[in-house]
Amino acid sequence: MAQNSRELASLFQGFSKLNLSERLARLQNLGLLNSEDLDFLKKGGMRDFSLGEKFIENVIGYFQMPMGIATNFRIDGRDYVIPMAVEETSIVAAASKTAKWIREKGEIQTELVGHEIIGQIQCAKVKNFAQFQTQLMAQKTYLIDLANREVAFGLVKRGGGVTQLEVREIDRGDGSSMAVVHIMMNPCDAMGANIINQVCEFLKEPIEQLTGEKVTMCILSNLVDTRITKARVILSDIPADLGMKIAEASLFAQRDPYRAATNNKGVLNGIDPILIATGNDWRAVEAGIHAFACRDGAYRSITKWEWTGKQLIGEFAAPLIVGIVGGVTTLHPTAKLAMKLLGATSAEELSRVAAAVGLVQNLGALRALTTEGIIEGHMKLHIKNLTLGAGAHEKEIPLLIKKLEEILALRKRISLSNAVDALKELRSSNSPP
Ligand code: MEV
């Protein structure tokens, strides 16, 4: 669906102030959702157990997660509605707020570098690694053509398929060698897990016959350093002290693994909700990102922010492998709806958008952490959860929220026990003498 920039700017206007029905009506008026989609969402989403039974085993129900949309995103000059399925308060709000800031003061650019995913074929202990390597390299083109002809022919038709074969030697630590064959494959718009695993298992026999060695296992690698998604944010005309503080916070995450872990969690706060909403394998992406984050031996930030004196420039670079065909993506009705809202037409585009949102989420966190601190914004939004946790009824909630906001402003901290006490006080002051 074509998403016109002007229309989306009107969608974004005051979206967070609308109630649920108004939000849905606005999405419908702009042609982003139809009446069937609205019915589906209003009825609580997917309820059909037969689908759940197809996805996993021993089904006993569904786990419902709220899905919201982050607004104000303009990526590579195009406006996007970002669907996010997530349970944590303030992620959607922070993403939208930070995207608005960038919309006013800068831009977001993205790119994909490389197309291939990686499959691994292991020979746990080879008799002669040099000979194994020579034999396989001599037959490389034959093996690639064979895999493309027999297994990956569908991908080849779409411009993808197996493109490369490499052999790595791994020291077993007992004086002998392990050999690992890497198969590179362009999965086009699929995430590619099933097809690369099939290719690797198919190649097991020819490799054993050609080399006389024993193949011990075959599986894809989640450390896909051959297909890197990059996002870049450039902000101009912002206060120099803020730019410097954010760059300092970024240096902290580049140099200290304790901080890097939390920084990267904040980046994934932006990425995972999109992966979940679109039915993608977020565990695979998490594994790939964390492995890539420690590729030089130390765990580091996957984002970097620099203050040039005039501009704040942020960069994200990591594997972010997703698909828009196959798997749950095209079967789960909510994932289909999320894809329709997002309007990404290729796996590459979905990956670039997710990387951009991760980088923006990181900027939002660093901005909050280096200025007002995380508690203020986070807790303001978290107060509603506290009122529910304390057991407030619908009518009591607005009064309790007001009371808790006063406590937060005064003490700069707030907890569930504050909410419980404030509710007790509210009830006793309202009860007849
Ligand atoms: C909380 O979910 C995420 C943050 O901790 C990220 C960060 O510290 O950069 C705020």
Boltz pocket constraint, residues with backbone or C-beta under 6 A from the ligand:
constraints:
  - pocket:
      binder: B
      contacts: [[A, 88], [A, 262], [A, 263], [A, 264], [A, 265], [A, 266], [A, 267], [A, 269], [A, 362], [A, 365], [A, 366], [A, 369], [A, 374]]
      max_distance: 6.0
